[in-house]
Amino acid sequence: MIEIEPCITRLRTEVRDPSLVDQAALKAAGAHGVLASGSVIQVVMGPEADTIASDIEDLLE
């Protein structure tokens, strides 16, 4: 992962290798949807996207 940022109901992230993104696993973990465009992945999480992004950033530190 290069970067992650919340956007109201989505987590936007840029990844080095989009082929490694497991969309089925993201949906099983609670994502409402996953949109991919090149190296940019948007995971639709709902209103808790801000909290999830913060938690991920804490884990990556």
PDB file of N, H, CA, C and O in Angstrom:
ATOM      1  N   MET A   1       0.842  -1.163   0.000  1.00  0.00           N
ATOM      2  CA  MET A   1       0.000   0.000   0.000  1.00  0.00           C
ATOM      3  C   MET A   1       0.891   1.231   0.000  1.00  0.00           C
ATOM      4  O   MET A   1       1.882   1.296   0.727  1.00  0.00           O
ATOM      5  N   ILE A   2       0.532   2.186  -0.808  1.00  0.00           N
ATOM      6  H   ILE A   2      -0.273   2.133  -1.398  1.00  0.00           H
ATOM      7  CA  ILE A   2       1.285   3.426  -0.895  1.00  0.00           C
ATOM      8  C   ILE A   2       0.684   4.479   0.027  1.00  0.00           C
ATOM      9  O   ILE A   2       1.409   5.218   0.693  1.00  0.00           O
ATOM     10  N   GLU A   3      -0.645   4.544   0.063  1.00  0.00           N
ATOM     11  H   GLU A   3      -1.234   3.944  -0.478  1.00  0.00           H
ATOM     12  CA  GLU A   3      -1.335   5.584   0.834  1.00  0.00           C
ATOM     13  C   GLU A   3      -2.766   5.132   1.082  1.00  0.00           C
ATOM     14  O   GLU A   3      -3.316   4.338   0.320  1.00  0.00           O
ATOM     15  N   ILE A   4      -3.368   5.645   2.159  1.00  0.00           N
ATOM     16  H   ILE A   4      -2.921   6.290   2.778  1.00  0.00           H
ATOM     17  CA  ILE A   4      -4.786   5.391   2.413  1.00  0.00           C
ATOM     18  C   ILE A   4      -5.406   6.684   2.908  1.00  0.00           C
ATOM     19  O   ILE A   4      -4.804   7.402   3.707  1.00  0.00           O
ATOM     20  N   GLU A   5      -6.610   6.983   2.433  1.00  0.00           N
ATOM     21  H   GLU A   5      -7.099   6.400   1.784  1.00  0.00           H
ATOM     22  CA  GLU A   5      -7.309   8.166   2.926  1.00  0.00           C
ATOM     23  C   GLU A   5      -8.805   7.892   2.923  1.00  0.00           C
ATOM     24  O   GLU A   5      -9.325   7.261   2.003  1.00  0.00           O
ATOM     25  N   PRO A   6      -9.494   8.366   3.950  1.00  0.00           N
ATOM     26  CA  PRO A   6     -10.941   8.197   3.991  1.00  0.00           C
ATOM     27  C   PRO A   6     -11.629   9.270   3.146  1.00  0.00           C
ATOM     28  O   PRO A   6     -11.106  10.373   2.989  1.00  0.00           O
ATOM     29  N   CYS A   7     -12.780   8.947   2.616  1.00  0.00           N
ATOM     30  H   CYS A   7     -13.205   8.051   2.744  1.00  0.00           H
ATOM     31  CA  CYS A   7     -13.563   9.901   1.831  1.00  0.00           C
ATOM     32  C   CYS A   7     -15.039   9.636   2.112  1.00  0.00           C
ATOM     33  O   CYS A   7     -15.703   8.942   1.342  1.00  0.00           O
ATOM     34  N   ILE A   8     -15.541  10.172   3.184  1.00  0.00           N
ATOM     35  H   ILE A   8     -15.001  10.736   3.809  1.00  0.00           H
ATOM     36  CA  ILE A   8     -16.920  10.057   3.659  1.00  0.00           C
ATOM     37  C   ILE A   8     -17.310   8.606   3.907  1.00  0.00           C
ATOM     38  O   ILE A   8     -17.368   8.184   5.062  1.00  0.00           O
ATOM     39  N   THR A   9     -17.578   7.832   2.864  1.00  0.00           N
ATOM     40  H   THR A   9     -17.531   8.174   1.925  1.00  0.00           H
ATOM     41  CA  THR A   9     -18.001   6.440   3.063  1.00  0.00           C
ATOM     42  C   THR A   9     -17.017   5.435   2.470  1.00  0.00           C
ATOM     43  O   THR A   9     -17.266   4.229   2.496  1.00  0.00           O
ATOM     44  N   ARG A  10     -15.916   5.922   1.942  1.00  0.00           N
ATOM     45  H   ARG A  10     -15.714   6.901   1.921  1.00  0.00           H
ATOM     46  CA  ARG A  10     -14.982   5.036   1.245  1.00  0.00           C
ATOM     47  C   ARG A  10     -13.572   5.189   1.781  1.00  0.00           C
ATOM     48  O   ARG A  10     -13.188   6.232   2.311  1.00  0.00           O
ATOM     49  N   LEU A  11     -12.822   4.123   1.627  1.00  0.00           N
ATOM     50  H   LEU A  11     -13.134   3.275   1.197  1.00  0.00           H
ATOM     51  CA  LEU A  11     -11.383   4.170   1.862  1.00  0.00           C
ATOM     52  C   LEU A  11     -10.731   4.156   0.486  1.00  0.00           C
ATOM     53  O   LEU A  11     -10.940   3.234  -0.303  1.00  0.00           O
ATOM     54  N   ARG A  12      -9.952   5.170   0.213  1.00  0.00           N
ATOM     55  H   ARG A  12      -9.782   5.918   0.854  1.00  0.00           H
ATOM     56  CA  ARG A  12      -9.214   5.215  -1.046  1.00  0.00           C
ATOM     57  C   ARG A  12      -7.769   4.881  -0.754  1.00  0.00           C
ATOM     58  O   ARG A  12      -7.164   5.418   0.174  1.00  0.00           O
ATOM     59  N   THR A  13      -7.228   3.993  -1.553  1.00  0.00           N
ATOM     60  H   THR A  13      -7.719   3.557  -2.307  1.00  0.00           H
ATOM     61  CA  THR A  13      -5.834   3.628  -1.374  1.00  0.00           C
ATOM     62  C   THR A  13      -5.185   3.401  -2.727  1.00  0.00           C
ATOM     63  O   THR A  13      -5.829   2.976  -3.686  1.00  0.00           O
ATOM     64  N   GLU A  14      -3.913   3.690  -2.779  1.00  0.00           N
ATOM     65  H   GLU A  14      -3.390   4.035  -1.999  1.00  0.00           H
ATOM     66  CA  GLU A  14      -3.130   3.379  -3.968  1.00  0.00           C
ATOM     67  C   GLU A  14      -2.200   2.237  -3.594  1.00  0.00           C
ATOM     68  O   GLU A  14      -1.504   2.292  -2.580  1.00  0.00           O
ATOM     69  N   VAL A  15      -2.196   1.219  -4.412  1.00  0.00           N
ATOM     70  H   VAL A  15      -2.761   1.174  -5.236  1.00  0.00           H
ATOM     71  CA  VAL A  15      -1.389   0.030  -4.127  1.00  0.00           C
ATOM     72  C   VAL A  15      -0.349  -0.165  -5.223  1.00  0.00           C
ATOM     73  O   VAL A  15      -0.536   0.265  -6.361  1.00  0.00           O
ATOM     74  N   ARG A  16       0.729  -0.810  -4.865  1.00  0.00           N
ATOM     75  H   ARG A  16       0.881  -1.160  -3.940  1.00  0.00           H
ATOM     76  CA  ARG A  16       1.789  -1.079  -5.854  1.00  0.00           C
ATOM     77  C   ARG A  16       1.367  -2.164  -6.845  1.00  0.00           C
ATOM     78  O   ARG A  16       1.674  -2.077  -8.034  1.00  0.00           O
ATOM     79  N   ASP A  17       0.654  -3.197  -6.349  1.00  0.00           N
ATOM     80  H   ASP A  17       0.404  -3.268  -5.384  1.00  0.00           H
ATOM     81  CA  ASP A  17       0.266  -4.324  -7.193  1.00  0.00           C
ATOM     82  C   ASP A  17      -1.226  -4.623  -6.990  1.00  0.00           C
ATOM     83  O   ASP A  17      -1.590  -5.360  -6.074  1.00  0.00           O
ATOM     84  N   PRO A  18      -2.074  -4.064  -7.827  1.00  0.00           N
ATOM     85  CA  PRO A  18      -3.525  -4.260  -7.671  1.00  0.00           C
ATOM     86  C   PRO A  18      -3.965  -5.717  -7.775  1.00  0.00           C
ATOM     87  O   PRO A  18      -5.041  -6.068  -7.291  1.00  0.00           O
ATOM     88  N   SER A  19      -3.163  -6.559  -8.389  1.00  0.00           N
ATOM     89  H   SER A  19      -2.289  -6.274  -8.782  1.00  0.00           H
ATOM     90  CA  SER A  19      -3.545  -7.970  -8.526  1.00  0.00           C
ATOM     91  C   SER A  19      -3.548  -8.688  -7.177  1.00  0.00           C
ATOM     92  O   SER A  19      -4.120  -9.771  -7.056  1.00  0.00           O
ATOM     93  N   LEU A  20      -2.917  -8.098  -6.165  1.00  0.00           N
ATOM     94  H   LEU A  20      -2.452  -7.219  -6.263  1.00  0.00           H
ATOM     95  CA  LEU A  20      -2.877  -8.715  -4.841  1.00  0.00           C
ATOM     96  C   LEU A  20      -4.079  -8.354  -3.974  1.00  0.00           C
ATOM     97  O   LEU A  20      -4.228  -8.887  -2.874  1.00  0.00           O
ATOM     98  N   VAL A  21      -4.939  -7.453  -4.454  1.00  0.00           N
ATOM     99  H   VAL A  21      -4.818  -7.020  -5.348  1.00  0.00           H
ATOM    100  CA  VAL A  21      -6.116  -7.043  -3.686  1.00  0.00           C
ATOM    101  C   VAL A  21      -7.165  -8.155  -3.762  1.00  0.00           C
ATOM    102  O   VAL A  21      -7.610  -8.526  -4.848  1.00  0.00           O
ATOM    103  N   ASP A  22      -7.549  -8.676  -2.610  1.00  0.00           N
ATOM    104  H   ASP A  22      -7.187  -8.375  -1.728  1.00  0.00           H
ATOM    105  CA  ASP A  22      -8.534  -9.754  -2.524  1.00  0.00           C
ATOM    106  C   ASP A  22      -9.909  -9.135  -2.269  1.00  0.00           C
ATOM    107  O   ASP A  22     -10.306  -8.928  -1.123  1.00  0.00           O
ATOM    108  N   GLN A  23     -10.618  -8.848  -3.343  1.00  0.00           N
ATOM    109  H   GLN A  23     -10.295  -9.016  -4.274  1.00  0.00           H
ATOM    110  CA  GLN A  23     -11.915  -8.171  -3.221  1.00  0.00           C
ATOM    111  C   GLN A  23     -12.927  -9.012  -2.440  1.00  0.00           C
ATOM    112  O   GLN A  23     -13.720  -8.464  -1.675  1.00  0.00           O
ATOM    113  N   ALA A  24     -12.911 -10.312  -2.620  1.00  0.00           N
ATOM    114  H   ALA A  24     -12.267 -10.758  -3.242  1.00  0.00           H
ATOM    115  CA  ALA A  24     -13.839 -11.184  -1.890  1.00  0.00           C
ATOM    116  C   ALA A  24     -13.582 -11.106  -0.389  1.00  0.00           C
ATOM    117  O   ALA A  24     -14.527 -11.091   0.399  1.00  0.00           O
ATOM    118  N   ALA A  25     -12.305 -11.056   0.016  1.00  0.00           N
ATOM    119  H   ALA A  25     -11.537 -11.068  -0.624  1.00  0.00           H
ATOM    120  CA  ALA A  25     -11.966 -10.965   1.435  1.00  0.00           C
ATOM    121  C   ALA A  25     -12.391  -9.618   2.008  1.00  0.00           C
ATOM    122  O   ALA A  25     -12.852  -9.550   3.147  1.00  0.00           O
ATOM    123  N   LEU A  26     -12.242  -8.545   1.232  1.00  0.00           N
ATOM    124  H   LEU A  26     -11.868  -8.600   0.306  1.00  0.00           H
ATOM    125  CA  LEU A  26     -12.681  -7.227   1.699  1.00  0.00           C
ATOM    126  C   LEU A  26     -14.196  -7.214   1.917  1.00  0.00           C
ATOM    127  O   LEU A  26     -14.678  -6.661   2.906  1.00  0.00           O
ATOM    128  N   LYS A  27     -14.937  -7.818   1.003  1.00  0.00           N
ATOM    129  H   LYS A  27     -14.545  -8.267   0.200  1.00  0.00           H
ATOM    130  CA  LYS A  27     -16.394  -7.882   1.150  1.00  0.00           C
ATOM    131  C   LYS A  27     -16.783  -8.758   2.336  1.00  0.00           C
ATOM    132  O   LYS A  27     -17.726  -8.439   3.060  1.00  0.00           O
ATOM    133  N   ALA A  28     -16.064  -9.857   2.537  1.00  0.00           N
ATOM    134  H   ALA A  28     -15.298 -10.116   1.949  1.00  0.00           H
ATOM    135  CA  ALA A  28     -16.341 -10.736   3.677  1.00  0.00           C
ATOM    136  C   ALA A  28     -16.047 -10.024   4.997  1.00  0.00           C
ATOM    137  O   ALA A  28     -16.638 -10.352   6.026  1.00  0.00           O
ATOM    138  N   ALA A  29     -15.129  -9.047   4.968  1.00  0.00           N
ATOM    139  H   ALA A  29     -14.649  -8.781   4.132  1.00  0.00           H
ATOM    140  CA  ALA A  29     -14.775  -8.297   6.174  1.00  0.00           C
ATOM    141  C   ALA A  29     -15.709  -7.116   6.421  1.00  0.00           C
ATOM    142  O   ALA A  29     -15.539  -6.385   7.397  1.00  0.00           O
ATOM    143  N   GLY A  30     -16.692  -6.924   5.545  1.00  0.00           N
ATOM    144  H   GLY A  30     -16.830  -7.517   4.752  1.00  0.00           H
ATOM    145  CA  GLY A  30     -17.687  -5.885   5.789  1.00  0.00           C
ATOM    146  C   GLY A  30     -17.788  -4.794   4.748  1.00  0.00           C
ATOM    147  O   GLY A  30     -18.632  -3.907   4.876  1.00  0.00           O
ATOM    148  N   ALA A  31     -16.956  -4.829   3.719  1.00  0.00           N
ATOM    149  H   ALA A  31     -16.270  -5.549   3.615  1.00  0.00           H
ATOM    150  CA  ALA A  31     -17.041  -3.820   2.661  1.00  0.00           C
ATOM    151  C   ALA A  31     -18.349  -4.002   1.891  1.00  0.00           C
ATOM    152  O   ALA A  31     -18.774  -5.122   1.607  1.00  0.00           O
ATOM    153  N   HIS A  32     -18.968  -2.878   1.564  1.00  0.00           N
ATOM    154  H   HIS A  32     -18.622  -1.968   1.795  1.00  0.00           H
ATOM    155  CA  HIS A  32     -20.209  -2.915   0.780  1.00  0.00           C
ATOM    156  C   HIS A  32     -19.907  -3.063  -0.707  1.00  0.00           C
ATOM    157  O   HIS A  32     -20.764  -3.480  -1.486  1.00  0.00           O
ATOM    158  N   GLY A  33     -18.679  -2.717  -1.093  1.00  0.00           N
ATOM    159  H   GLY A  33     -17.983  -2.378  -0.460  1.00  0.00           H
ATOM    160  CA  GLY A  33     -18.259  -2.832  -2.480  1.00  0.00           C
ATOM    161  C   GLY A  33     -16.797  -2.457  -2.616  1.00  0.00           C
ATOM    162  O   GLY A  33     -16.215  -1.842  -1.722  1.00  0.00           O
ATOM    163  N   VAL A  34     -16.210  -2.831  -3.741  1.00  0.00           N
ATOM    164  H   VAL A  34     -16.682  -3.331  -4.467  1.00  0.00           H
ATOM    165  CA  VAL A  34     -14.808  -2.518  -4.027  1.00  0.00           C
ATOM    166  C   VAL A  34     -14.731  -2.055  -5.475  1.00  0.00           C
ATOM    167  O   VAL A  34     -15.209  -2.735  -6.383  1.00  0.00           O
ATOM    168  N   LEU A  35     -14.125  -0.893  -5.676  1.00  0.00           N
ATOM    169  H   LEU A  35     -13.737  -0.341  -4.937  1.00  0.00           H
ATOM    170  CA  LEU A  35     -13.951  -0.348  -7.013  1.00  0.00           C
ATOM    171  C   LEU A  35     -12.461  -0.239  -7.285  1.00  0.00           C
ATOM    172  O   LEU A  35     -11.712   0.268  -6.451  1.00  0.00           O
ATOM    173  N   ALA A  36     -12.028  -0.712  -8.445  1.00  0.00           N
ATOM    174  H   ALA A  36     -12.637  -1.124  -9.123  1.00  0.00           H
ATOM    175  CA  ALA A  36     -10.615  -0.669  -8.787  1.00  0.00           C
ATOM    176  C   ALA A  36     -10.438   0.032 -10.123  1.00  0.00           C
ATOM    177  O   ALA A  36     -11.154  -0.238 -11.087  1.00  0.00           O
ATOM    178  N   SER A  37      -9.469   0.938 -10.160  1.00  0.00           N
ATOM    179  H   SER A  37      -8.887   1.157  -9.377  1.00  0.00           H
ATOM    180  CA  SER A  37      -9.114   1.621 -11.394  1.00  0.00           C
ATOM    181  C   SER A  37      -7.595   1.766 -11.415  1.00  0.00           C
ATOM    182  O   SER A  37      -7.039   2.676 -10.801  1.00  0.00           O
ATOM    183  N   GLY A  38      -6.941   0.870 -12.120  1.00  0.00           N
ATOM    184  H   GLY A  38      -7.393   0.130 -12.619  1.00  0.00           H
ATOM    185  CA  GLY A  38      -5.482   0.864 -12.122  1.00  0.00           C
ATOM    186  C   GLY A  38      -4.971   0.536 -10.735  1.00  0.00           C
ATOM    187  O   GLY A  38      -5.348  -0.480 -10.152  1.00  0.00           O
ATOM    188  N   SER A  39      -4.110   1.396 -10.204  1.00  0.00           N
ATOM    189  H   SER A  39      -3.803   2.222 -10.678  1.00  0.00           H
ATOM    190  CA  SER A  39      -3.536   1.144  -8.878  1.00  0.00           C
ATOM    191  C   SER A  39      -4.347   1.782  -7.754  1.00  0.00           C
ATOM    192  O   SER A  39      -3.963   1.692  -6.588  1.00  0.00           O
ATOM    193  N   VAL A  40      -5.469   2.428  -8.094  1.00  0.00           N
ATOM    194  H   VAL A  40      -5.781   2.501  -9.041  1.00  0.00           H
ATOM    195  CA  VAL A  40      -6.317   3.056  -7.082  1.00  0.00           C
ATOM    196  C   VAL A  40      -7.486   2.124  -6.756  1.00  0.00           C
ATOM    197  O   VAL A  40      -8.234   1.703  -7.639  1.00  0.00           O
ATOM    198  N   ILE A  41      -7.621   1.815  -5.473  1.00  0.00           N
ATOM    199  H   ILE A  41      -7.014   2.157  -4.755  1.00  0.00           H
ATOM    200  CA  ILE A  41      -8.689   0.942  -4.994  1.00  0.00           C
ATOM    201  C   ILE A  41      -9.570   1.751  -4.049  1.00  0.00           C
ATOM    202  O   ILE A  41      -9.061   2.428  -3.156  1.00  0.00           O
ATOM    203  N   GLN A  42     -10.882   1.686  -4.236  1.00  0.00           N
ATOM    204  H   GLN A  42     -11.295   1.136  -4.961  1.00  0.00           H
ATOM    205  CA  GLN A  42     -11.824   2.319  -3.318  1.00  0.00           C
ATOM    206  C   GLN A  42     -12.667   1.220  -2.681  1.00  0.00           C
ATOM    207  O   GLN A  42     -13.301   0.419  -3.367  1.00  0.00           O
ATOM    208  N   VAL A  43     -12.656   1.204  -1.351  1.00  0.00           N
ATOM    209  H   VAL A  43     -12.140   1.855  -0.793  1.00  0.00           H
ATOM    210  CA  VAL A  43     -13.417   0.212  -0.601  1.00  0.00           C
ATOM    211  C   VAL A  43     -14.573   0.943   0.070  1.00  0.00           C
ATOM    212  O   VAL A  43     -14.354   1.806   0.920  1.00  0.00           O
ATOM    213  N   VAL A  44     -15.798   0.602  -0.309  1.00  0.00           N
ATOM    214  H   VAL A  44     -15.976  -0.099  -1.000  1.00  0.00           H
ATOM    215  CA  VAL A  44     -16.982   1.256   0.238  1.00  0.00           C
ATOM    216  C   VAL A  44     -17.283   0.633   1.606  1.00  0.00           C
ATOM    217  O   VAL A  44     -17.643  -0.540   1.699  1.00  0.00           O
ATOM    218  N   MET A  45     -17.131   1.437   2.662  1.00  0.00           N
ATOM    219  H   MET A  45     -16.839   2.390   2.586  1.00  0.00           H
ATOM    220  CA  MET A  45     -17.287   0.943   4.031  1.00  0.00           C
ATOM    221  C   MET A  45     -18.467   1.551   4.766  1.00  0.00           C
ATOM    222  O   MET A  45     -18.891   1.009   5.786  1.00  0.00           O
ATOM    223  N   GLY A  46     -19.005   2.641   4.290  1.00  0.00           N
ATOM    224  H   GLY A  46     -18.661   3.082   3.461  1.00  0.00           H
ATOM    225  CA  GLY A  46     -20.062   3.331   5.011  1.00  0.00           C
ATOM    226  C   GLY A  46     -19.476   4.419   5.894  1.00  0.00           C
ATOM    227  O   GLY A  46     -18.305   4.770   5.747  1.00  0.00           O
ATOM    228  N   PRO A  47     -20.271   4.957   6.809  1.00  0.00           N
ATOM    229  CA  PRO A  47     -19.837   6.110   7.608  1.00  0.00           C
ATOM    230  C   PRO A  47     -18.667   5.842   8.552  1.00  0.00           C
ATOM    231  O   PRO A  47     -18.090   6.789   9.086  1.00  0.00           O
ATOM    232  N   GLU A  48     -18.306   4.594   8.768  1.00  0.00           N
ATOM    233  H   GLU A  48     -18.775   3.825   8.334  1.00  0.00           H
ATOM    234  CA  GLU A  48     -17.172   4.286   9.647  1.00  0.00           C
ATOM    235  C   GLU A  48     -15.829   4.328   8.914  1.00  0.00           C
ATOM    236  O   GLU A  48     -14.813   3.935   9.487  1.00  0.00           O
ATOM    237  N   ALA A  49     -15.798   4.793   7.666  1.00  0.00           N
ATOM    238  H   ALA A  49     -16.623   5.112   7.200  1.00  0.00           H
ATOM    239  CA  ALA A  49     -14.568   4.822   6.873  1.00  0.00           C
ATOM    240  C   ALA A  49     -13.466   5.632   7.553  1.00  0.00           C
ATOM    241  O   ALA A  49     -12.307   5.218   7.540  1.00  0.00           O
ATOM    242  N   ASP A  50     -13.806   6.781   8.148  1.00  0.00           N
ATOM    243  H   ASP A  50     -14.747   7.117   8.159  1.00  0.00           H
ATOM    244  CA  ASP A  50     -12.799   7.610   8.825  1.00  0.00           C
ATOM    245  C   ASP A  50     -12.129   6.844   9.958  1.00  0.00           C
ATOM    246  O   ASP A  50     -10.905   6.872  10.091  1.00  0.00           O
ATOM    247  N   THR A  51     -12.922   6.165  10.772  1.00  0.00           N
ATOM    248  H   THR A  51     -13.916   6.142  10.664  1.00  0.00           H
ATOM    249  CA  THR A  51     -12.394   5.411  11.909  1.00  0.00           C
ATOM    250  C   THR A  51     -11.522   4.257  11.430  1.00  0.00           C
ATOM    251  O   THR A  51     -10.458   4.007  11.996  1.00  0.00           O
ATOM    252  N   ILE A  52     -11.959   3.562  10.406  1.00  0.00           N
ATOM    253  H   ILE A  52     -12.823   3.765   9.946  1.00  0.00           H
ATOM    254  CA  ILE A  52     -11.194   2.434   9.878  1.00  0.00           C
ATOM    255  C   ILE A  52      -9.858   2.909   9.322  1.00  0.00           C
ATOM    256  O   ILE A  52      -8.831   2.273   9.556  1.00  0.00           O
ATOM    257  N   ALA A  53      -9.859   4.020   8.589  1.00  0.00           N
ATOM    258  H   ALA A  53     -10.694   4.538   8.399  1.00  0.00           H
ATOM    259  CA  ALA A  53      -8.609   4.560   8.037  1.00  0.00           C
ATOM    260  C   ALA A  53      -7.646   4.925   9.158  1.00  0.00           C
ATOM    261  O   ALA A  53      -6.449   4.654   9.063  1.00  0.00           O
ATOM    262  N   SER A  54      -8.154   5.531  10.206  1.00  0.00           N
ATOM    263  H   SER A  54      -9.126   5.751  10.283  1.00  0.00           H
ATOM    264  CA  SER A  54      -7.311   5.896  11.349  1.00  0.00           C
ATOM    265  C   SER A  54      -6.727   4.660  11.998  1.00  0.00           C
ATOM    266  O   SER A  54      -5.544   4.647  12.339  1.00  0.00           O
ATOM    267  N   ASP A  55      -7.530   3.617  12.179  1.00  0.00           N
ATOM    268  H   ASP A  55      -8.491   3.627  11.903  1.00  0.00           H
ATOM    269  CA  ASP A  55      -7.061   2.375  12.766  1.00  0.00           C
ATOM    270  C   ASP A  55      -5.968   1.725  11.904  1.00  0.00           C
ATOM    271  O   ASP A  55      -4.980   1.218  12.433  1.00  0.00           O
ATOM    272  N   ILE A  56      -6.145   1.741  10.603  1.00  0.00           N
ATOM    273  H   ILE A  56      -6.948   2.153  10.173  1.00  0.00           H
ATOM    274  CA  ILE A  56      -5.147   1.165   9.698  1.00  0.00           C
ATOM    275  C   ILE A  56      -3.842   1.950   9.789  1.00  0.00           C
ATOM    276  O   ILE A  56      -2.765   1.358   9.849  1.00  0.00           O
ATOM    277  N   GLU A  57      -3.932   3.271   9.799  1.00  0.00           N
ATOM    278  H   GLU A  57      -4.807   3.752   9.750  1.00  0.00           H
ATOM    279  CA  GLU A  57      -2.727   4.099   9.897  1.00  0.00           C
ATOM    280  C   GLU A  57      -1.996   3.840  11.192  1.00  0.00           C
ATOM    281  O   GLU A  57      -0.765   3.805  11.207  1.00  0.00           O
ATOM    282  N   ASP A  58      -2.734   3.654  12.301  1.00  0.00           N
ATOM    283  H   ASP A  58      -3.734   3.683  12.289  1.00  0.00           H
ATOM    284  CA  ASP A  58      -2.106   3.323  13.595  1.00  0.00           C
ATOM    285  C   ASP A  58      -1.358   1.994  13.514  1.00  0.00           C
ATOM    286  O   ASP A  58      -0.258   1.869  14.052  1.00  0.00           O
ATOM    287  N   LEU A  59      -1.940   1.011  12.851  1.00  0.00           N
ATOM    288  H   LEU A  59      -2.833   1.113  12.413  1.00  0.00           H
ATOM    289  CA  LEU A  59      -1.301  -0.296  12.720  1.00  0.00           C
ATOM    290  C   LEU A  59      -0.039  -0.241  11.866  1.00  0.00           C
ATOM    291  O   LEU A  59       0.897  -1.012  12.083  1.00  0.00           O
ATOM    292  N   LEU A  60      -0.014   0.669  10.896  1.00  0.00           N
ATOM    293  H   LEU A  60      -0.773   1.295  10.720  1.00  0.00           H
ATOM    294  CA  LEU A  60       1.122   0.755   9.985  1.00  0.00           C
ATOM    295  C   LEU A  60       2.296   1.539  10.555  1.00  0.00           C
ATOM    296  O   LEU A  60       3.384   1.521   9.980  1.00  0.00           O
ATOM    297  N   GLU A  61       2.096   2.224  11.668  1.00  0.00           N
ATOM    298  H   GLU A  61       1.212   2.240  12.135  1.00  0.00           H
ATOM    299  CA  GLU A  61       3.174   3.020  12.257  1.00  0.00           C
ATOM    300  C   GLU A  61       4.166   2.163  12.984  1.00  0.00           C
ATOM    301  O   GLU A  61       5.138   2.677  13.539  1.00  0.00           O
TER     302      GLU A  61
END
